[in-house]
Amino acid sequence: MKKLILSLAIVASAFAFGQKEDVNAKLQSANKAAMDAYNAKNYAASAPKFVEVYDLLKANGQDDKTYMYYAGLSYALANNSDAAIKIYQDLINSGYTGVQTTYTAKDKAGNVATYDKQTWDLLKKNSSKDYTDFKTEQTPSVEPDLYETLSTLLLNAKKNDEAVALIEKGLAKFPNNAKLKEAQGTALYASGNTEKFMQNLKEQLAKNPNDATNWYNLGVLQAKDPASVDAAIESFKKATELKSDFANAYQNLVYTTIGDDSKAVEEINALRKTKPDDATKLIDARKARFEKSLPFAESWYKAMPTSLEAVSTLKDIYSITKNQAKATEMKAKEAELQAKQPAK
């Protein structure tokens, strides 16, 4: 979310409505209150004051939605999601882009001043000697920021389906917007559309194969399907290659490699008496899986040495792979971490 830039240079004529001094006074007062509150980080107070400035301007023929943009951002910073969402939706639906044109000219004394367009046009047309260096400048569009911020607000409010629809609309206008692409994946996953989420991840990885988080997320989805477990392991490995301390990826590598160990133990126990040879084969296969997971577990522990789960898992793997010395070491570490756990 972009921070509000308060380097506003209000053109004097913008607050001038003929003889309506009372209106001008209200505008100046509301604008000052909004600015002061924002600078004091009192966003809950600045938001309605920006709305007040907008309403006063609109009542006098100036529909300047910039102040609603400031109000929406203030509401967002004040964690008033409902009000912020409503304003951002209205701004997007109205086609607001935030693009503003400033008109400047230099007088005979060399001073550069800003004018409204009508005055600037007149000066340029009639004052060839008194004014020079006529320039116009446009501010950047804030439209991408509107989509980015609103998508975040919707996701935080658990309005996942609305977020998906908004992001699709935003990407239709800004197809290369990385933040919207990232938000799209989050929204699709949160809304339960894992198939589209996987497609989204693959599209992003095709464009940027060096994104460790996307490789990790792809692995998480692939690991849910027994048919794509091998692909999941490769995705998790890719994530750790790109980010050597990616603890969650190492953790998932351990569990995905080992598989459903409870089920494996049940099968072994069921065969011990009736088919001991088959049970032995399953025991050897189980040990092989644990041996394969060992380097991942060690990397997980290295990335998170104070994680009780990482230590306990590594202890168990050392025990099953018959490395008693290491198992004892991890058991002592486990006891040390357990002693530091808060009392239940």
KOLBAMI-159681 format. One record per residue (C-alpha): residue in three letters; x, y, z. Coordinates in steps of 0.2 Angstrom, whole numbers. Layout:
N
<residuo->ALA | east->X | north->Y | up->Z>
...
This chain:
344
<residuo->MET | east->0 | north->0 | up->0>
<residuo->LYS | east->7 | north->17 | up->-5>
<residuo->LYS | east->9 | north->30 | up->8>
<residuo->LEU | east->0 | north->46 | up->5>
<residuo->ILE | east->11 | north->60 | up->-2>
<residuo->LEU | east->6 | north->76 | up->6>
<residuo->SER | east->16 | north->88 | up->-5>
<residuo->LEU | east->0 | north->96 | up->-11>
<residuo->ALA | east->1 | north->113 | up->-19>
<residuo->ILE | east->-17 | north->118 | up->-19>
<residuo->VAL | east->-19 | north->131 | up->-33>
<residuo->ALA | east->-27 | north->147 | up->-25>
<residuo->SER | east->-41 | north->148 | up->-37>
<residuo->ALA | east->-46 | north->130 | up->-33>
<residuo->PHE | east->-54 | north->136 | up->-17>
<residuo->ALA | east->-61 | north->152 | up->-24>
<residuo->PHE | east->-80 | north->153 | up->-27>
<residuo->GLY | east->-84 | north->171 | up->-31>
<residuo->GLN | east->-90 | north->179 | up->-16>
<residuo->LYS | east->-93 | north->163 | up->-6>
<residuo->GLU | east->-81 | north->167 | up->8>
<residuo->ASP | east->-90 | north->156 | up->20>
<residuo->VAL | east->-87 | north->141 | up->8>
<residuo->ASN | east->-69 | north->145 | up->6>
<residuo->ALA | east->-66 | north->146 | up->24>
<residuo->LYS | east->-74 | north->129 | up->27>
<residuo->LEU | east->-63 | north->122 | up->13>
<residuo->GLN | east->-47 | north->129 | up->20>
<residuo->SER | east->-52 | north->123 | up->38>
<residuo->ALA | east->-57 | north->106 | up->33>
<residuo->ASN | east->-41 | north->104 | up->22>
<residuo->LYS | east->-30 | north->110 | up->36>
<residuo->ALA | east->-38 | north->98 | up->48>
<residuo->ALA | east->-36 | north->83 | up->36>
<residuo->MET | east->-18 | north->87 | up->33>
<residuo->ASP | east->-14 | north->90 | up->51>
<residuo->ALA | east->-22 | north->74 | up->56>
<residuo->TYR | east->-14 | north->64 | up->43>
<residuo->ASN | east->3 | north->71 | up->47>
<residuo->ALA | east->0 | north->66 | up->66>
<residuo->LYS | east->-5 | north->49 | up->60>
<residuo->ASN | east->-22 | north->51 | up->66>
<residuo->TYR | east->-29 | north->42 | up->51>
<residuo->ALA | east->-47 | north->40 | up->58>
<residuo->ALA | east->-48 | north->59 | up->60>
<residuo->SER | east->-40 | north->63 | up->43>
<residuo->ALA | east->-52 | north->52 | up->33>
<residuo->PRO | east->-69 | north->60 | up->36>
<residuo->LYS | east->-60 | north->77 | up->34>
<residuo->PHE | east->-54 | north->73 | up->17>
<residuo->VAL | east->-72 | north->67 | up->13>
<residuo->GLU | east->-78 | north->84 | up->19>
<residuo->VAL | east->-66 | north->93 | up->7>
<residuo->TYR | east->-72 | north->83 | up->-7>
<residuo->ASP | east->-91 | north->86 | up->-3>
<residuo->LEU | east->-88 | north->105 | up->-2>
<residuo->LEU | east->-79 | north->106 | up->-18>
<residuo->LYS | east->-92 | north->95 | up->-27>
<residuo->ALA | east->-106 | north->106 | up->-20>
<residuo->ASN | east->-98 | north->120 | up->-29>
<residuo->GLY | east->-95 | north->112 | up->-45>
<residuo->GLN | east->-78 | north->104 | up->-43>
<residuo->ASP | east->-79 | north->85 | up->-43>
<residuo->ASP | east->-61 | north->82 | up->-37>
<residuo->LYS | east->-60 | north->64 | up->-33>
<residuo->THR | east->-42 | north->66 | up->-27>
<residuo->TYR | east->-48 | north->69 | up->-10>
<residuo->MET | east->-59 | north->53 | up->-10>
<residuo->TYR | east->-43 | north->44 | up->-14>
<residuo->TYR | east->-34 | north->52 | up->1>
<residuo->ALA | east->-49 | north->48 | up->12>
<residuo->GLY | east->-49 | north->30 | up->6>
<residuo->LEU | east->-31 | north->28 | up->10>
<residuo->SER | east->-33 | north->36 | up->27>
<residuo->TYR | east->-47 | north->24 | up->31>
<residuo->ALA | east->-36 | north->9 | up->25>
<residuo->LEU | east->-22 | north->15 | up->37>
<residuo->ALA | east->-35 | north->17 | up->51>
<residuo->ASN | east->-40 | north->-1 | up->48>
<residuo->ASN | east->-57 | north->4 | up->44>
<residuo->SER | east->-58 | north->-9 | up->30>
<residuo->ASP | east->-77 | north->-7 | up->26>
<residuo->ALA | east->-76 | north->12 | up->23>
<residuo->ALA | east->-59 | north->10 | up->13>
<residuo->ILE | east->-66 | north->-4 | up->2>
<residuo->LYS | east->-82 | north->6 | up->-2>
<residuo->ILE | east->-71 | north->21 | up->-8>
<residuo->TYR | east->-59 | north->11 | up->-18>
<residuo->GLN | east->-73 | north->2 | up->-27>
<residuo->ASP | east->-81 | north->19 | up->-31>
<residuo->LEU | east->-65 | north->26 | up->-37>
<residuo->ILE | east->-62 | north->11 | up->-49>
<residuo->ASN | east->-79 | north->11 | up->-55>
<residuo->SER | east->-79 | north->29 | up->-59>
<residuo->GLY | east->-63 | north->27 | up->-69>
<residuo->TYR | east->-53 | north->38 | up->-58>
<residuo->THR | east->-34 | north->38 | up->-62>
<residuo->GLY | east->-27 | north->52 | up->-51>
<residuo->VAL | east->-18 | north->59 | up->-66>
<residuo->GLN | east->-17 | north->78 | up->-64>
<residuo->THR | east->-10 | north->91 | up->-75>
<residuo->THR | east->-1 | north->106 | up->-67>
<residuo->TYR | east->2 | north->122 | up->-77>
<residuo->THR | east->16 | north->134 | up->-73>
<residuo->ALA | east->24 | north->149 | up->-81>
<residuo->LYS | east->38 | north->161 | up->-76>
<residuo->ASP | east->35 | north->180 | up->-73>
<residuo->LYS | east->47 | north->194 | up->-77>
<residuo->ALA | east->55 | north->193 | up->-60>
<residuo->GLY | east->60 | north->175 | up->-64>
<residuo->ASN | east->47 | north->167 | up->-52>
<residuo->VAL | east->38 | north->151 | up->-57>
<residuo->ALA | east->20 | north->150 | up->-52>
<residuo->THR | east->6 | north->137 | up->-54>
<residuo->TYR | east->-10 | north->142 | up->-62>
<residuo->ASP | east->-27 | north->134 | up->-67>
<residuo->LYS | east->-29 | north->129 | up->-85>
<residuo->GLN | east->-40 | north->144 | up->-90>
<residuo->THR | east->-28 | north->157 | up->-82>
<residuo->TRP | east->-13 | north->148 | up->-89>
<residuo->ASP | east->-21 | north->148 | up->-107>
<residuo->LEU | east->-25 | north->167 | up->-106>
<residuo->LEU | east->-7 | north->171 | up->-100>
<residuo->LYS | east->0 | north->161 | up->-114>
<residuo->LYS | east->-11 | north->169 | up->-127>
<residuo->ASN | east->-10 | north->188 | up->-121>
<residuo->SER | east->6 | north->190 | up->-111>
<residuo->SER | east->20 | north->185 | up->-123>
<residuo->LYS | east->33 | north->197 | up->-114>
<residuo->ASP | east->27 | north->197 | up->-96>
<residuo->TYR | east->27 | north->178 | up->-94>
<residuo->THR | east->38 | north->164 | up->-102>
<residuo->ASP | east->43 | north->146 | up->-100>
<residuo->PHE | east->25 | north->140 | up->-100>
<residuo->LYS | east->25 | north->121 | up->-95>
<residuo->THR | east->13 | north->107 | up->-91>
<residuo->GLU | east->17 | north->92 | up->-81>
<residuo->GLN | east->6 | north->77 | up->-78>
<residuo->THR | east->6 | north->67 | up->-62>
<residuo->PRO | east->8 | north->48 | up->-63>
<residuo->SER | east->-8 | north->37 | up->-63>
<residuo->VAL | east->-13 | north->29 | up->-47>
<residuo->GLU | east->-25 | north->17 | up->-55>
<residuo->PRO | east->-13 | north->2 | up->-53>
<residuo->ASP | east->-12 | north->6 | up->-34>
<residuo->LEU | east->-31 | north->7 | up->-33>
<residuo->TYR | east->-32 | north->-11 | up->-39>
<residuo->GLU | east->-17 | north->-17 | up->-28>
<residuo->THR | east->-24 | north->-9 | up->-12>
<residuo->LEU | east->-42 | north->-14 | up->-14>
<residuo->SER | east->-36 | north->-32 | up->-18>
<residuo->THR | east->-26 | north->-32 | up->-1>
<residuo->LEU | east->-41 | north->-25 | up->8>
<residuo->LEU | east->-53 | north->-38 | up->1>
<residuo->LEU | east->-41 | north->-52 | up->5>
<residuo->ASN | east->-39 | north->-46 | up->23>
<residuo->ALA | east->-58 | north->-45 | up->25>
<residuo->LYS | east->-59 | north->-63 | up->18>
<residuo->LYS | east->-69 | north->-57 | up->3>
<residuo->ASN | east->-60 | north->-69 | up->-7>
<residuo->ASP | east->-72 | north->-71 | up->-22>
<residuo->GLU | east->-73 | north->-52 | up->-24>
<residuo->ALA | east->-54 | north->-51 | up->-23>
<residuo->VAL | east->-53 | north->-64 | up->-37>
<residuo->ALA | east->-65 | north->-54 | up->-48>
<residuo->LEU | east->-57 | north->-37 | up->-45>
<residuo->ILE | east->-39 | north->-44 | up->-48>
<residuo->GLU | east->-45 | north->-52 | up->-65>
<residuo->LYS | east->-52 | north->-35 | up->-70>
<residuo->GLY | east->-36 | north->-26 | up->-64>
<residuo->LEU | east->-25 | north->-38 | up->-74>
<residuo->ALA | east->-35 | north->-36 | up->-90>
<residuo->LYS | east->-29 | north->-17 | up->-89>
<residuo->PHE | east->-12 | north->-21 | up->-81>
<residuo->PRO | east->-7 | north->-38 | up->-87>
<residuo->ASN | east->11 | north->-36 | up->-81>
<residuo->ASN | east->7 | north->-30 | up->-64>
<residuo->ALA | east->18 | north->-41 | up->-52>
<residuo->LYS | east->8 | north->-37 | up->-36>
<residuo->LEU | east->-9 | north->-41 | up->-44>
<residuo->LYS | east->-2 | north->-58 | up->-51>
<residuo->GLU | east->4 | north->-62 | up->-33>
<residuo->ALA | east->-12 | north->-57 | up->-26>
<residuo->GLN | east->-21 | north->-67 | up->-39>
<residuo->GLY | east->-13 | north->-83 | up->-33>
<residuo->THR | east->-17 | north->-79 | up->-14>
<residuo->ALA | east->-35 | north->-75 | up->-19>
<residuo->LEU | east->-37 | north->-91 | up->-29>
<residuo->TYR | east->-30 | north->-102 | up->-15>
<residuo->ALA | east->-40 | north->-93 | up->-2>
<residuo->SER | east->-56 | north->-95 | up->-12>
<residuo->GLY | east->-53 | north->-114 | up->-14>
<residuo->ASN | east->-49 | north->-113 | up->-33>
<residuo->THR | east->-33 | north->-123 | up->-32>
<residuo->GLU | east->-33 | north->-128 | up->-50>
<residuo->LYS | east->-33 | north->-110 | up->-56>
<residuo->PHE | east->-20 | north->-106 | up->-42>
<residuo->MET | east->-9 | north->-120 | up->-49>
<residuo->GLN | east->-11 | north->-113 | up->-66>
<residuo->ASN | east->-7 | north->-96 | up->-60>
<residuo->LEU | east->9 | north->-102 | up->-51>
<residuo->LYS | east->15 | north->-111 | up->-67>
<residuo->GLU | east->12 | north->-95 | up->-77>
<residuo->GLN | east->22 | north->-84 | up->-65>
<residuo->LEU | east->36 | north->-97 | up->-64>
<residuo->ALA | east->37 | north->-97 | up->-83>
<residuo->LYS | east->40 | north->-78 | up->-82>
<residuo->ASN | east->51 | north->-79 | up->-67>
<residuo->PRO | east->58 | north->-96 | up->-63>
<residuo->ASN | east->69 | north->-89 | up->-49>
<residuo->ASP | east->54 | north->-86 | up->-37>
<residuo->ALA | east->57 | north->-97 | up->-22>
<residuo->THR | east->40 | north->-94 | up->-14>
<residuo->ASN | east->31 | north->-99 | up->-30>
<residuo->TRP | east->40 | north->-115 | up->-31>
<residuo->TYR | east->36 | north->-119 | up->-13>
<residuo->ASN | east->18 | north->-115 | up->-16>
<residuo->LEU | east->17 | north->-126 | up->-31>
<residuo->GLY | east->25 | north->-140 | up->-21>
<residuo->VAL | east->12 | north->-138 | up->-8>
<residuo->LEU | east->-2 | north->-141 | up->-21>
<residuo->GLN | east->7 | north->-155 | up->-30>
<residuo->ALA | east->10 | north->-164 | up->-13>
<residuo->LYS | east->-9 | north->-165 | up->-10>
<residuo->ASP | east->-10 | north->-177 | up->-25>
<residuo->PRO | east->-2 | north->-194 | up->-23>
<residuo->ALA | east->1 | north->-194 | up->-42>
<residuo->SER | east->12 | north->-179 | up->-41>
<residuo->VAL | east->22 | north->-182 | up->-25>
<residuo->ASP | east->38 | north->-183 | up->-35>
<residuo->ALA | east->35 | north->-167 | up->-44>
<residuo->ALA | east->31 | north->-159 | up->-27>
<residuo->ILE | east->48 | north->-165 | up->-20>
<residuo->GLU | east->57 | north->-157 | up->-36>
<residuo->SER | east->47 | north->-141 | up->-33>
<residuo->PHE | east->52 | north->-140 | up->-15>
<residuo->LYS | east->70 | north->-144 | up->-19>
<residuo->LYS | east->70 | north->-129 | up->-32>
<residuo->ALA | east->64 | north->-118 | up->-18>
<residuo->THR | east->78 | north->-122 | up->-7>
<residuo->GLU | east->91 | north->-120 | up->-21>
<residuo->LEU | east->85 | north->-103 | up->-23>
<residuo->LYS | east->83 | north->-99 | up->-5>
<residuo->SER | east->95 | north->-110 | up->6>
<residuo->ASP | east->87 | north->-106 | up->22>
<residuo->PHE | east->69 | north->-109 | up->17>
<residuo->ALA | east->64 | north->-119 | up->33>
<residuo->ASN | east->46 | north->-123 | up->27>
<residuo->ALA | east->52 | north->-130 | up->11>
<residuo->TYR | east->64 | north->-142 | up->20>
<residuo->GLN | east->51 | north->-147 | up->32>
<residuo->ASN | east->39 | north->-151 | up->18>
<residuo->LEU | east->53 | north->-161 | up->9>
<residuo->VAL | east->55 | north->-171 | up->25>
<residuo->TYR | east->36 | north->-175 | up->27>
<residuo->THR | east->33 | north->-178 | up->8>
<residuo->THR | east->48 | north->-189 | up->7>
<residuo->ILE | east->43 | north->-200 | up->22>
<residuo->GLY | east->25 | north->-200 | up->17>
<residuo->ASP | east->11 | north->-207 | up->28>
<residuo->ASP | east->22 | north->-215 | up->41>
<residuo->SER | east->7 | north->-220 | up->52>
<residuo->LYS | east->0 | north->-230 | up->38>
<residuo->ALA | east->17 | north->-238 | up->34>
<residuo->VAL | east->19 | north->-244 | up->52>
<residuo->GLU | east->1 | north->-251 | up->53>
<residuo->GLU | east->5 | north->-261 | up->37>
<residuo->ILE | east->21 | north->-268 | up->44>
<residuo->ASN | east->13 | north->-273 | up->61>
<residuo->ALA | east->-1 | north->-282 | up->51>
<residuo->LEU | east->11 | north->-292 | up->42>
<residuo->ARG | east->24 | north->-296 | up->56>
<residuo->LYS | east->16 | north->-313 | up->61>
<residuo->THR | east->8 | north->-319 | up->45>
<residuo->LYS | east->20 | north->-313 | up->32>
<residuo->PRO | east->37 | north->-309 | up->40>
<residuo->ASP | east->47 | north->-308 | up->24>
<residuo->ASP | east->34 | north->-295 | up->17>
<residuo->ALA | east->35 | north->-285 | up->33>
<residuo->THR | east->54 | north->-285 | up->32>
<residuo->LYS | east->53 | north->-278 | up->14>
<residuo->LEU | east->42 | north->-264 | up->21>
<residuo->ILE | east->53 | north->-260 | up->35>
<residuo->ASP | east->68 | north->-259 | up->23>
<residuo->ALA | east->58 | north->-247 | up->12>
<residuo->ARG | east->53 | north->-237 | up->27>
<residuo->LYS | east->71 | north->-235 | up->33>
<residuo->ALA | east->76 | north->-230 | up->15>
<residuo->ARG | east->63 | north->-216 | up->15>
<residuo->PHE | east->70 | north->-209 | up->32>
<residuo->GLU | east->87 | north->-210 | up->25>
<residuo->LYS | east->82 | north->-200 | up->10>
<residuo->SER | east->74 | north->-187 | up->21>
<residuo->LEU | east->89 | north->-185 | up->33>
<residuo->PRO | east->98 | north->-171 | up->23>
<residuo->PHE | east->82 | north->-162 | up->22>
<residuo->ALA | east->79 | north->-163 | up->40>
<residuo->GLU | east->97 | north->-158 | up->44>
<residuo->SER | east->94 | north->-143 | up->33>
<residuo->TRP | east->78 | north->-139 | up->42>
<residuo->TYR | east->86 | north->-140 | up->59>
<residuo->LYS | east->100 | north->-129 | up->52>
<residuo->ALA | east->88 | north->-116 | up->46>
<residuo->MET | east->78 | north->-117 | up->62>
<residuo->PRO | east->89 | north->-123 | up->76>
<residuo->THR | east->76 | north->-118 | up->90>
<residuo->SER | east->61 | north->-126 | up->82>
<residuo->LEU | east->55 | north->-140 | up->93>
<residuo->GLU | east->47 | north->-149 | up->79>
<residuo->ALA | east->63 | north->-149 | up->68>
<residuo->VAL | east->73 | north->-156 | up->83>
<residuo->SER | east->61 | north->-169 | up->87>
<residuo->THR | east->59 | north->-175 | up->69>
<residuo->LEU | east->78 | north->-175 | up->67>
<residuo->LYS | east->79 | north->-186 | up->83>
<residuo->ASP | east->67 | north->-198 | up->76>
<residuo->ILE | east->75 | north->-200 | up->59>
<residuo->TYR | east->92 | north->-203 | up->68>
<residuo->SER | east->84 | north->-216 | up->78>
<residuo->ILE | east->76 | north->-225 | up->64>
<residuo->THR | east->92 | north->-224 | up->53>
<residuo->LYS | east->102 | north->-231 | up->68>
<residuo->ASN | east->113 | north->-216 | up->71>
<residuo->GLN | east->112 | north->-217 | up->90>
<residuo->ALA | east->125 | north->-204 | up->94>
<residuo->LYS | east->116 | north->-191 | up->84>
<residuo->ALA | east->99 | north->-197 | up->91>
<residuo->THR | east->105 | north->-194 | up->109>
<residuo->GLU | east->112 | north->-177 | up->104>
<residuo->MET | east->95 | north->-172 | up->97>
<residuo->LYS | east->86 | north->-179 | up->112>
<residuo->ALA | east->96 | north->-168 | up->124>
<residuo->LYS | east->92 | north->-153 | up->113>
<residuo->GLU | east->74 | north->-158 | up->113>
<residuo->ALA | east->73 | north->-158 | up->132>
<residuo->GLU | east->82 | north->-141 | up->132>
<residuo->LEU | east->69 | north->-134 | up->121>
<residuo->GLN | east->54 | north->-142 | up->130>
<residuo->ALA | east->60 | north->-134 | up->146>
<residuo->LYS | east->59 | north->-117 | up->138>
<residuo->GLN | east->41 | north->-120 | up->132>
<residuo->PRO | east->28 | north->-109 | up->141>
<residuo->ALA | east->18 | north->-119 | up->154>
<residuo->LYS | east->1 | north->-125 | up->149>
